[in-house]
Amino acid sequence: RDLMEKHFKQFIAVSVPEKEPTGDLNAKIQAAGGTLFTFNLPQLRVGTLDALMQLSDDLARLDVSLSSVISKVARAALDLRKGQSLPNVEVRAGSASLPPESYLASFEWSDNFPLRTRTNQLVENISKTMSEIDERLRTEMTELSNVRNELGNIVRKDQGSLQSRSLSTIVKPEQVINTEFFKSFFVFVPTHMVPLWNNTYETLVEQDGHYYVVPRSSILIQSDSDGSLFRVVVFRK
């Protein structure tokens, strides 16, 4: 609710008897920096007094749920804009898009909620629509989170340590030797072990007293703060 009050204008519904003059009320509202306009509501199928009493409780719960969903949408918009102010909000009205104050000032009942439907059913339909919006938002935010994670993995592979980066962005084609008799391997060596690697890599692959690493085939591909990436060539057995 604090988020809504911070980023959106407040609209207050005031019930005034039909024959009551609104001149004084309008003057007071204008003096306070507000605007008074008529909010047109159609004739609804109200039903019995008991139904109205039950509907009052249902509407109170629905109001809380609607406020929660709208806050989620606003927070999602803020998240997408990385904490900047929210974009100008517009409401779809038929084929047009209107700012909230213009939409309310010229409000017309939506055909999505037929007037012939009883009010309790209308409330259920509105609640169902709200739940669908909430579920759609949850699904799309989950998909967005997955895309962000995948993008983060790609960035880490391209900009992170040599231990996690993709070789395709580091190794050049001419540094790879793969033939009938030779095969290339790429080895990451921690910084403190580079001298040991340079002195011993030729004896790392041994069988029956024979060494299979091509002498002097180790070349430095790239280094970072964690270590170095070497290319070494071995004989195919």
SEROTOR-45891 format. One line per field, with one value per residue: z, y, x of N, C-alpha, C, O, CB in turn; residue number from 1; chain. Coordinates in steps of 0.2 Angstrom, whole numbers, plus 5000, padded with zeros to 4 digits. Glycine has a CB too. Layout:
n_Z = Z,...
n_Y = Y,...
n_X = X,...
ca_Z = Z,...
ca_Y = Y,...
ca_X = X,...
c_Z = Z,...
c_Y = Y,...
c_X = X,...
o_Z = Z,...
o_Y = Y,...
o_X = X,...
cb_Z = Z,...
cb_Y = Y,...
cb_X = X,...
k = NUM,...
c = A,...
This chain:
n_Z = 5000,5004,4993,4983,4987,4986,4972,4964,4961,4972,4973,4979,4983,4984,4991,4987,4989,4976,4972,4979,4979,4973,4972,4983,4989,4978,4977,4989,4987,4976,4981,4989,4980,4972,4961,4956,4950,4941,4944,4935,4938,4933,4934,4944,4947,4962,4972,4987,5004,5013,5004,5000,5012,5013,5002,5005,5014,5006,4996,5004,5007,4994,4990,4997,4992,4978,4980,4984,4972,4963,4969,4968,4954,4952,4959,4952,4940,4944,4948,4935,4930,4937,4950,4947,4944,4942,4926,4915,4919,4911,4906,4898,4888,4878,4862,4865,4876,4892,4904,4922,4929,4918,4913,4924,4925,4914,4915,4909,4911,4909,4896,4898,4910,4911,4914,4916,4925,4941,4956,4966,4958,4949,4957,4960,4947,4944,4954,4949,4938,4943,4950,4939,4933,4943,4943,4930,4931,4940,4933,4922,4929,4934,4923,4918,4928,4926,4913,4917,4925,4916,4908,4917,4919,4906,4905,4916,4911,4900,4906,4918,4929,4922,4924,4923,4911,4894,4883,4869,4868,4871,4866,4850,4834,4827,4838,4841,4839,4832,4825,4815,4823,4834,4848,4856,4872,4885,4899,4915,4926,4943,4949,4958,4955,4942,4939,4943,4933,4921,4922,4923,4915,4903,4907,4912,4906,4906,4901,4903,4903,4893,4887,4883,4880,4869,4867,4873,4869,4876,4878,4883,4884,4890,4905,4922,4937,4945,4939,4925,4908,4899,4883,4878,4869,4865,4860,4851,4856
n_Y = 4994,5006,5008,5010,5022,5030,5031,5033,5043,5047,5041,5045,5039,5047,5047,5055,5062,5061,5072,5082,5097,5099,5110,5117,5106,5103,5115,5115,5104,5107,5118,5111,5106,5095,5086,5085,5073,5065,5048,5036,5023,5008,5001,4988,4970,4968,4960,4952,4959,4952,4946,4957,4961,4950,4951,4963,4959,4950,4959,4967,4958,4956,4968,4969,4959,4963,4975,4969,4962,4972,4979,4970,4970,4983,4983,4973,4981,4991,4983,4979,4991,4994,5000,5013,5027,5023,5020,5030,5027,5018,5015,5002,5005,4999,5002,5012,5020,5026,5038,5035,5044,5050,5039,5035,5046,5046,5033,5018,5004,4988,4976,4964,4960,4956,4965,4959,4949,4943,4952,4945,4935,4943,4948,4936,4933,4944,4942,4930,4934,4943,4933,4926,4936,4938,4925,4924,4935,4929,4918,4924,4932,4922,4916,4927,4928,4916,4918,4929,4922,4913,4922,4928,4917,4915,4927,4926,4915,4921,4932,4928,4918,4909,4896,4894,4899,4898,4888,4892,4905,4909,4900,4900,4894,4890,4886,4873,4857,4843,4828,4813,4807,4816,4824,4838,4845,4855,4863,4870,4878,4882,4897,4896,4884,4884,4885,4871,4864,4868,4862,4848,4844,4836,4823,4819,4810,4793,4777,4760,4764,4773,4790,4800,4813,4827,4833,4850,4855,4862,4877,4894,4899,4909,4920,4923,4931,4919,4909,4900,4895,4882,4874,4858,4845,4828,4811,4801,4785
n_X = 5004,5010,5019,5010,5004,5015,5018,5006,4992,4979,4962,4946,4931,4915,4899,4885,4869,4857,4850,4856,4865,4882,4890,4897,4905,4913,4920,4927,4935,4942,4950,4958,4966,4961,4951,4934,4923,4909,4906,4900,4890,4881,4865,4864,4861,4855,4848,4843,4843,4850,4859,4866,4872,4881,4888,4895,4905,4912,4917,4925,4936,4939,4944,4956,4963,4964,4972,4984,4988,4989,4999,5009,5011,5015,5027,5034,5036,5044,5055,5059,5063,5074,5073,5070,5059,5041,5034,5023,5007,4994,4977,4969,4955,4944,4949,4957,4970,4971,4976,4974,4966,4958,4952,4944,4936,4928,4922,4916,4905,4913,4910,4915,4910,4894,4879,4868,4871,4871,4875,4884,4889,4896,4906,4913,4917,4926,4935,4940,4946,4956,4964,4969,4977,4986,4992,4997,5007,5015,5020,5027,5036,5044,5049,5056,5066,5072,5078,5086,5095,5101,5107,5116,5124,5130,5137,5146,5153,5159,5166,5171,5181,5195,5193,5179,5175,5170,5178,5177,5177,5190,5201,5210,5207,5219,5227,5223,5227,5222,5224,5227,5237,5239,5232,5224,5224,5217,5222,5219,5229,5233,5240,5251,5256,5261,5275,5278,5270,5276,5288,5286,5275,5278,5280,5268,5259,5261,5265,5270,5283,5284,5282,5269,5266,5268,5284,5288,5276,5267,5259,5255,5239,5230,5230,5224,5220,5218,5225,5232,5229,5233,5239,5241,5249,5246,5251,5241,5236
ca_Z = 5000,5004,4986,4979,4988,4983,4965,4961,4963,4976,4971,4984,4981,4989,4989,4988,4987,4969,4972,4983,4975,4974,4971,4989,4989,4972,4979,4994,4984,4971,4986,4992,4975,4969,4956,4957,4944,4942,4942,4933,4939,4930,4938,4945,4950,4969,4975,4994,5009,5015,4999,5000,5018,5012,4997,5008,5017,5000,4993,5008,5005,4987,4989,5000,4987,4972,4981,4984,4966,4960,4972,4964,4947,4953,4961,4946,4935,4947,4947,4928,4929,4942,4955,4944,4945,4937,4919,4916,4919,4906,4907,4891,4887,4871,4858,4868,4882,4895,4911,4927,4930,4913,4913,4929,4924,4908,4916,4907,4913,4904,4893,4901,4916,4909,4919,4918,4930,4948,4959,4969,4952,4946,4962,4958,4940,4945,4958,4945,4933,4947,4951,4932,4932,4948,4940,4924,4933,4944,4928,4918,4933,4935,4916,4918,4933,4923,4908,4920,4928,4910,4905,4921,4917,4900,4907,4920,4906,4896,4910,4925,4930,4916,4926,4922,4905,4889,4879,4863,4868,4873,4861,4843,4830,4826,4844,4842,4835,4832,4819,4816,4828,4839,4851,4860,4879,4888,4906,4919,4931,4948,4948,4962,4952,4935,4938,4943,4927,4916,4923,4924,4910,4898,4910,4916,4903,4905,4901,4901,4903,4887,4888,4877,4879,4864,4871,4871,4866,4881,4876,4887,4881,4894,4912,4926,4944,4948,4936,4918,4904,4894,4878,4878,4864,4867,4855,4851,4857
ca_Y = 5000,5012,5008,5013,5029,5034,5031,5034,5047,5044,5043,5044,5039,5050,5046,5061,5061,5063,5079,5086,5101,5098,5116,5118,5101,5104,5121,5113,5099,5111,5122,5106,5103,5089,5087,5081,5072,5060,5042,5033,5016,5006,4998,4981,4966,4968,4955,4953,4963,4947,4945,4963,4960,4945,4954,4968,4956,4948,4965,4969,4953,4956,4974,4968,4955,4967,4979,4965,4960,4978,4981,4965,4972,4989,4981,4970,4986,4994,4979,4979,4998,4994,5005,5020,5029,5019,5023,5033,5021,5019,5009,5000,5006,4998,5003,5018,5019,5032,5039,5033,5049,5051,5033,5035,5052,5043,5026,5014,4997,4983,4971,4957,4958,4958,4968,4954,4944,4945,4955,4940,4932,4948,4948,4930,4934,4949,4938,4925,4938,4945,4927,4925,4941,4936,4919,4926,4939,4925,4914,4929,4934,4916,4916,4932,4926,4910,4921,4932,4917,4910,4927,4928,4911,4917,4933,4923,4911,4926,4937,4926,4915,4904,4889,4893,4902,4894,4888,4894,4912,4910,4897,4901,4888,4888,4883,4867,4852,4836,4824,4805,4805,4820,4827,4843,4846,4862,4862,4876,4877,4887,4902,4894,4878,4885,4882,4864,4862,4869,4857,4841,4842,4831,4817,4817,4804,4788,4770,4756,4768,4778,4796,4802,4821,4829,4838,4857,4857,4867,4884,4898,4902,4915,4920,4928,4931,4913,4904,4900,4890,4879,4869,4853,4840,4821,4807,4796,4778
ca_X = 5000,5014,5021,5004,5003,5020,5019,5000,4987,4974,4955,4942,4924,4911,4892,4881,4862,4856,4847,4861,4870,4889,4895,4901,4909,4917,4924,4932,4940,4947,4954,4963,4970,4958,4946,4928,4919,4904,4908,4894,4889,4875,4860,4866,4856,4857,4846,4840,4847,4855,4864,4870,4877,4886,4892,4899,4910,4916,4920,4931,4941,4942,4948,4963,4967,4966,4977,4990,4990,4991,5006,5014,5012,5019,5034,5037,5037,5050,5061,5061,5066,5079,5072,5069,5052,5037,5032,5016,5002,4988,4972,4966,4948,4942,4955,4961,4974,4970,4978,4969,4961,4954,4948,4939,4931,4924,4921,4910,4906,4915,4906,4917,4906,4888,4875,4862,4874,4870,4881,4888,4893,4901,4912,4917,4921,4931,4940,4944,4951,4962,4968,4972,4982,4991,4996,5001,5012,5020,5023,5031,5042,5048,5052,5061,5071,5076,5082,5092,5100,5105,5111,5121,5129,5134,5142,5151,5157,5163,5170,5173,5188,5196,5190,5172,5173,5169,5185,5176,5179,5197,5205,5209,5207,5226,5230,5220,5230,5219,5225,5227,5242,5239,5226,5225,5221,5218,5223,5220,5234,5233,5246,5256,5258,5263,5282,5278,5268,5281,5294,5284,5270,5280,5280,5261,5255,5266,5263,5275,5290,5284,5278,5264,5265,5273,5289,5288,5270,5263,5259,5251,5234,5228,5231,5221,5222,5218,5229,5234,5226,5239,5237,5246,5247,5248,5251,5236,5239
c_Z = 5000,4997,4982,4980,4986,4976,4961,4964,4967,4974,4977,4982,4986,4987,4991,4985,4980,4968,4976,4979,4977,4973,4977,4990,4984,4974,4984,4991,4980,4975,4988,4986,4971,4964,4957,4951,4945,4940,4941,4934,4936,4935,4938,4948,4957,4972,4982,4998,5012,5010,4999,5006,5016,5007,4999,5011,5011,4997,4997,5007,4998,4986,4992,4995,4980,4974,4981,4977,4962,4962,4969,4957,4947,4955,4955,4941,4938,4947,4940,4926,4933,4947,4953,4945,4940,4931,4920,4915,4915,4907,4900,4892,4880,4867,4860,4874,4885,4902,4916,4928,4925,4912,4918,4928,4918,4909,4913,4909,4908,4902,4896,4907,4915,4915,4921,4923,4937,4951,4962,4963,4949,4950,4960,4952,4941,4949,4954,4940,4937,4948,4944,4931,4937,4945,4934,4926,4936,4938,4924,4922,4934,4928,4916,4922,4930,4917,4911,4922,4922,4908,4910,4920,4911,4901,4911,4916,4902,4900,4916,4924,4924,4918,4924,4915,4899,4884,4872,4862,4869,4867,4854,4839,4828,4832,4845,4837,4836,4825,4820,4822,4834,4842,4856,4867,4881,4896,4910,4925,4936,4947,4952,4959,4945,4934,4938,4936,4921,4916,4923,4919,4905,4901,4914,4913,4902,4905,4899,4899,4897,4889,4882,4876,4874,4868,4868,4868,4870,4879,4881,4883,4884,4901,4915,4933,4948,4945,4929,4915,4899,4889,4878,4873,4866,4860,4856,4852,4852
c_Y = 5006,5013,5012,5020,5033,5035,5033,5039,5043,5046,5041,5044,5042,5049,5052,5060,5064,5070,5084,5090,5100,5104,5117,5112,5101,5110,5119,5108,5102,5115,5117,5103,5097,5091,5082,5080,5066,5053,5038,5026,5014,5003,4990,4977,4964,4962,4957,4957,4958,4946,4951,4963,4955,4948,4960,4965,4953,4953,4967,4965,4954,4963,4973,4964,4959,4972,4976,4964,4966,4980,4976,4968,4978,4987,4977,4976,4990,4990,4979,4986,4999,4999,5012,5021,5025,5023,5026,5027,5023,5013,5008,5001,5005,4998,5008,5016,5026,5032,5037,5038,5050,5045,5033,5041,5050,5036,5024,5007,4992,4978,4964,4955,4960,4960,4963,4949,4947,4947,4950,4936,4936,4948,4942,4930,4939,4946,4933,4929,4940,4939,4925,4930,4939,4930,4920,4930,4934,4921,4918,4931,4928,4915,4921,4931,4920,4913,4925,4928,4914,4916,4928,4923,4913,4922,4930,4919,4915,4930,4934,4923,4910,4897,4888,4895,4897,4894,4892,4902,4914,4907,4898,4894,4885,4885,4876,4862,4845,4833,4817,4803,4810,4823,4832,4843,4852,4861,4869,4874,4883,4891,4899,4887,4878,4883,4875,4861,4863,4864,4850,4839,4836,4824,4815,4811,4799,4781,4765,4759,4773,4784,4798,4809,4823,4834,4845,4859,4861,4874,4888,4901,4909,4914,4925,4928,4924,4908,4905,4894,4888,4875,4865,4848,4833,4817,4802,4789,4774
c_X = 5004,5017,5016,5003,5009,5020,5012,4996,4982,4967,4951,4934,4919,4904,4888,4874,4861,4854,4851,4865,4877,4893,4899,4907,4915,4922,4929,4937,4945,4952,4959,4967,4968,4954,4940,4924,4914,4907,4901,4894,4882,4871,4862,4860,4858,4855,4843,4845,4852,4861,4869,4875,4883,4891,4897,4905,4915,4920,4926,4937,4944,4946,4955,4967,4969,4972,4984,4992,4992,4998,5011,5016,5017,5027,5038,5040,5044,5056,5063,5065,5072,5079,5070,5061,5048,5035,5025,5011,4996,4984,4969,4958,4946,4949,4959,4965,4973,4973,4973,4964,4956,4949,4942,4933,4926,4922,4915,4911,4908,4911,4909,4913,4898,4883,4869,4864,4872,4876,4886,4892,4898,4907,4916,4921,4927,4937,4944,4948,4957,4967,4972,4978,4988,4995,5000,5007,5017,5024,5028,5037,5047,5052,5058,5067,5075,5081,5088,5097,5104,5109,5117,5127,5133,5139,5147,5156,5162,5168,5173,5180,5189,5194,5183,5171,5173,5176,5184,5177,5186,5202,5204,5210,5214,5230,5227,5224,5226,5220,5225,5231,5242,5233,5228,5221,5222,5217,5223,5224,5234,5240,5252,5259,5261,5270,5282,5276,5273,5287,5292,5278,5271,5280,5273,5258,5261,5263,5269,5282,5290,5280,5275,5263,5270,5278,5288,5281,5265,5264,5254,5245,5231,5229,5226,5223,5222,5223,5230,5231,5232,5235,5243,5244,5250,5247,5245,5239,5236
o_Z = 4997,4995,4978,4975,4985,4974,4955,4970,4966,4972,4980,4978,4992,4981,4997,4980,4978,4963,4976,4975,4983,4973,4976,4991,4985,4973,4983,4993,4980,4974,4990,4988,4967,4962,4959,4947,4950,4934,4946,4931,4937,4941,4933,4952,4959,4976,4983,4997,5013,5012,4998,5005,5018,5007,4997,5010,5012,4995,4994,5007,4997,4982,4989,4993,4978,4969,4979,4976,4958,4958,4967,4955,4943,4952,4955,4938,4934,4945,4939,4922,4934,4948,4957,4947,4935,4931,4925,4910,4915,4908,4896,4896,4876,4869,4857,4878,4882,4905,4914,4928,4926,4910,4916,4929,4918,4904,4913,4909,4902,4906,4895,4909,4917,4920,4926,4926,4938,4949,4962,4965,4947,4948,4960,4951,4938,4948,4955,4939,4934,4948,4945,4929,4935,4946,4934,4923,4935,4939,4923,4920,4934,4929,4913,4920,4930,4916,4908,4922,4922,4906,4908,4921,4911,4899,4910,4917,4900,4897,4919,4920,4921,4913,4923,4912,4900,4883,4869,4857,4869,4865,4852,4842,4829,4831,4850,4831,4841,4820,4826,4825,4839,4838,4860,4866,4880,4898,4908,4929,4934,4946,4949,4961,4942,4930,4934,4934,4918,4911,4922,4918,4904,4897,4917,4917,4897,4909,4893,4895,4895,4893,4877,4871,4875,4871,4862,4864,4868,4878,4882,4878,4880,4904,4912,4934,4953,4949,4926,4917,4895,4891,4878,4872,4868,4856,4862,4848,4852
o_Y = 5011,5019,5016,5024,5039,5041,5035,5040,5038,5052,5035,5049,5040,5051,5054,5057,5069,5073,5090,5087,5099,5103,5118,5114,5100,5109,5121,5108,5101,5116,5120,5099,5094,5097,5077,5084,5062,5053,5036,5022,5017,5002,4987,4980,4960,4959,4962,4958,4960,4945,4950,4965,4957,4947,4960,4968,4953,4952,4969,4967,4954,4963,4976,4965,4958,4973,4978,4964,4966,4983,4978,4967,4979,4990,4978,4975,4992,4992,4979,4986,5004,5003,5016,5016,5023,5029,5024,5023,5029,5008,5013,4998,5010,4994,5009,5011,5031,5027,5038,5036,5052,5045,5031,5040,5053,5033,5026,5004,4993,4975,4959,4949,4966,4957,4964,4945,4953,4945,4951,4934,4934,4948,4942,4928,4938,4947,4932,4926,4940,4940,4923,4928,4940,4930,4918,4929,4935,4920,4916,4931,4929,4914,4919,4932,4921,4911,4925,4929,4914,4914,4930,4924,4911,4922,4932,4918,4913,4933,4938,4924,4908,4893,4882,4894,4892,4900,4894,4904,4920,4910,4899,4890,4879,4882,4873,4863,4842,4835,4815,4798,4808,4823,4832,4841,4855,4858,4873,4869,4889,4888,4899,4885,4873,4879,4872,4856,4858,4862,4845,4833,4832,4819,4810,4808,4799,4780,4766,4757,4776,4783,4798,4811,4821,4839,4846,4864,4863,4876,4885,4905,4914,4909,4930,4924,4923,4903,4910,4889,4893,4871,4867,4847,4833,4818,4800,4787,4768
o_X = 5003,5018,5018,5003,5008,5023,5012,4996,4980,4966,4951,4932,4920,4902,4888,4873,4864,4856,4850,4869,4879,4899,4905,4912,4921,4928,4935,4943,4951,4958,4965,4971,4971,4953,4940,4923,4915,4909,4898,4898,4877,4873,4862,4856,4862,4859,4841,4851,4858,4867,4875,4881,4888,4897,4903,4911,4921,4926,4931,4942,4950,4951,4960,4973,4974,4976,4989,4998,4997,5002,5017,5022,5021,5031,5044,5045,5048,5061,5069,5069,5074,5084,5069,5057,5050,5035,5021,5012,4993,4986,4967,4955,4946,4953,4965,4963,4975,4974,4967,4958,4950,4943,4937,4928,4921,4921,4910,4916,4906,4907,4905,4914,4896,4883,4867,4860,4873,4882,4892,4898,4903,4913,4922,4926,4932,4943,4950,4954,4962,4973,4978,4983,4994,5002,5006,5013,5023,5030,5034,5043,5053,5058,5063,5073,5082,5086,5093,5103,5110,5115,5123,5133,5139,5145,5153,5162,5167,5173,5177,5184,5184,5193,5181,5165,5177,5178,5188,5179,5188,5207,5199,5213,5216,5235,5230,5223,5227,5216,5222,5230,5245,5228,5233,5215,5227,5212,5227,5223,5235,5245,5257,5264,5262,5272,5286,5278,5274,5290,5296,5277,5267,5280,5273,5254,5265,5258,5272,5286,5295,5275,5277,5259,5276,5275,5287,5281,5260,5270,5248,5247,5231,5229,5224,5228,5226,5225,5229,5230,5234,5231,5249,5238,5256,5244,5243,5243,5238
cb_Z = 5006,5009,4983,4980,4996,4985,4962,4960,4958,4984,4965,4990,4980,4990,4993,4984,4992,4965,4974,4988,4976,4969,4971,4996,4988,4966,4981,5000,4980,4967,4991,4996,4977,4975,4949,4962,4938,4938,4948,4925,4946,4924,4936,4950,4946,4972,4976,4997,5015,5017,4992,5001,5024,5009,4991,5013,5021,4995,4992,5015,5006,4982,4994,5006,4985,4970,4988,4988,4962,4961,4979,4964,4943,4958,4967,4942,4934,4955,4949,4923,4929,4938,4959,4937,4944,4941,4913,4910,4926,4899,4912,4889,4890,4868,4851,4869,4881,4896,4912,4933,4932,4906,4914,4936,4922,4901,4923,4899,4916,4907,4886,4903,4922,4906,4917,4912,4929,4953,4964,4973,4947,4946,4969,4958,4935,4949,4964,4941,4930,4954,4953,4926,4933,4955,4939,4919,4938,4948,4923,4915,4940,4936,4910,4920,4939,4920,4904,4926,4931,4905,4905,4928,4916,4895,4911,4925,4902,4892,4911,4927,4936,4915,4934,4927,4903,4884,4878,4861,4873,4879,4862,4841,4823,4823,4850,4841,4836,4834,4816,4810,4824,4837,4854,4857,4884,4885,4908,4922,4928,4955,4951,4969,4952,4933,4944,4948,4925,4916,4930,4930,4907,4895,4916,4915,4897,4911,4896,4895,4902,4881,4891,4878,4886,4858,4869,4867,4864,4888,4869,4891,4881,4892,4914,4925,4948,4947,4938,4917,4900,4898,4871,4885,4857,4872,4855,4845,4865
cb_Y = 5000,5011,5002,5009,5030,5030,5025,5027,5052,5046,5039,5049,5031,5058,5039,5067,5064,5058,5079,5082,5109,5092,5122,5118,5094,5106,5127,5109,5093,5116,5125,5100,5102,5085,5085,5086,5069,5062,5038,5035,5014,5001,4999,4981,4959,4974,4949,4947,4965,4940,4944,4969,4958,4938,4958,4972,4950,4945,4971,4969,4946,4957,4980,4964,4949,4971,4982,4959,4957,4984,4980,4958,4974,4994,4976,4965,4991,4996,4972,4978,5003,4994,5005,5021,5036,5018,5018,5038,5019,5020,5011,4993,5013,5003,5004,5024,5017,5034,5046,5031,5056,5052,5027,5036,5058,5045,5025,5015,4995,4980,4971,4958,4962,4952,4975,4950,4943,4939,4960,4935,4929,4955,4948,4924,4937,4955,4935,4921,4944,4947,4921,4925,4948,4934,4913,4930,4944,4920,4912,4935,4937,4910,4916,4939,4923,4905,4926,4936,4911,4908,4934,4928,4905,4919,4938,4918,4906,4930,4943,4921,4911,4904,4888,4896,4907,4895,4881,4893,4916,4907,4889,4906,4889,4894,4887,4866,4851,4837,4826,4802,4805,4826,4821,4850,4840,4867,4858,4878,4876,4885,4908,4893,4873,4892,4885,4861,4866,4876,4858,4840,4848,4833,4816,4823,4806,4789,4769,4751,4763,4774,4802,4798,4824,4832,4836,4859,4850,4866,4886,4903,4897,4917,4921,4927,4936,4910,4897,4901,4893,4876,4872,4850,4842,4818,4802,4797,4776
cb_X = 4995,5020,5023,4998,5002,5027,5021,4996,4984,4974,4954,4943,4921,4913,4889,4884,4857,4851,4840,4865,4869,4891,4890,4897,4906,4914,4920,4928,4936,4943,4950,4959,4977,4955,4949,4923,4924,4898,4912,4893,4889,4876,4853,4872,4855,4855,4851,4838,4843,4852,4861,4866,4873,4883,4888,4895,4908,4911,4915,4929,4939,4936,4945,4962,4962,4959,4976,4988,4984,4986,5006,5011,5006,5016,5034,5033,5032,5049,5059,5055,5061,5086,5078,5071,5050,5030,5033,5016,5000,4990,4967,4968,4946,4937,4953,4957,4981,4962,4981,4972,4964,4958,4953,4942,4935,4927,4921,4910,4899,4922,4906,4925,4908,4884,4872,4860,4881,4867,4879,4884,4888,4897,4909,4912,4916,4929,4937,4938,4947,4959,4964,4967,4979,4988,4991,4997,5010,5016,5018,5027,5039,5044,5047,5058,5068,5072,5077,5089,5097,5100,5107,5119,5125,5129,5138,5148,5153,5159,5166,5168,5188,5204,5191,5168,5178,5163,5187,5169,5174,5198,5204,5215,5204,5230,5228,5213,5237,5211,5232,5228,5248,5244,5222,5224,5223,5212,5229,5213,5241,5232,5244,5254,5252,5262,5286,5274,5262,5284,5297,5281,5267,5287,5285,5257,5251,5271,5257,5273,5295,5281,5283,5258,5266,5269,5296,5294,5266,5266,5257,5255,5228,5221,5238,5213,5218,5211,5227,5241,5220,5244,5236,5248,5250,5244,5257,5231,5237
k = 1,2,3,4,5,6,7,8,9,10,11,12,13,14,15,16,17,18,19,20,21,22,23,24,25,26,27,28,29,30,31,32,33,34,35,36,37,38,39,40,41,42,43,44,45,46,47,48,49,50,51,52,53,54,55,56,57,58,59,60,61,62,63,64,65,66,67,68,69,70,71,72,73,74,75,76,77,78,79,80,81,82,83,84,85,86,87,88,89,90,91,92,93,94,95,96,97,98,99,100,101,102,103,104,105,106,107,108,109,110,111,112,113,114,115,116,117,118,119,120,121,122,123,124,125,126,127,128,129,130,131,132,133,134,135,136,137,138,139,140,141,142,143,144,145,146,147,148,149,150,151,152,153,154,155,156,157,158,159,160,161,162,163,164,165,166,167,168,169,170,171,172,173,174,175,176,177,178,179,180,181,182,183,184,185,186,187,188,189,190,191,192,193,194,195,196,197,198,199,200,201,202,203,204,205,206,207,208,209,210,211,212,213,214,215,216,217,218,219,220,221,222,223,224,225,226,227,228,229,230,231,232,233,234,235,236,237
c = A,A,A,A,A,A,A,A,A,A,A,A,A,A,A,A,A,A,A,A,A,A,A,A,A,A,A,A,A,A,A,A,A,A,A,A,A,A,A,A,A,A,A,A,A,A,A,A,A,A,A,A,A,A,A,A,A,A,A,A,A,A,A,A,A,A,A,A,A,A,A,A,A,A,A,A,A,A,A,A,A,A,A,A,A,A,A,A,A,A,A,A,A,A,A,A,A,A,A,A,A,A,A,A,A,A,A,A,A,A,A,A,A,A,A,A,A,A,A,A,A,A,A,A,A,A,A,A,A,A,A,A,A,A,A,A,A,A,A,A,A,A,A,A,A,A,A,A,A,A,A,A,A,A,A,A,A,A,A,A,A,A,A,A,A,A,A,A,A,A,A,A,A,A,A,A,A,A,A,A,A,A,A,A,A,A,A,A,A,A,A,A,A,A,A,A,A,A,A,A,A,A,A,A,A,A,A,A,A,A,A,A,A,A,A,A,A,A,A,A,A,A,A,A,A,A,A,A,A,A,A,A,A,A,A,A,A
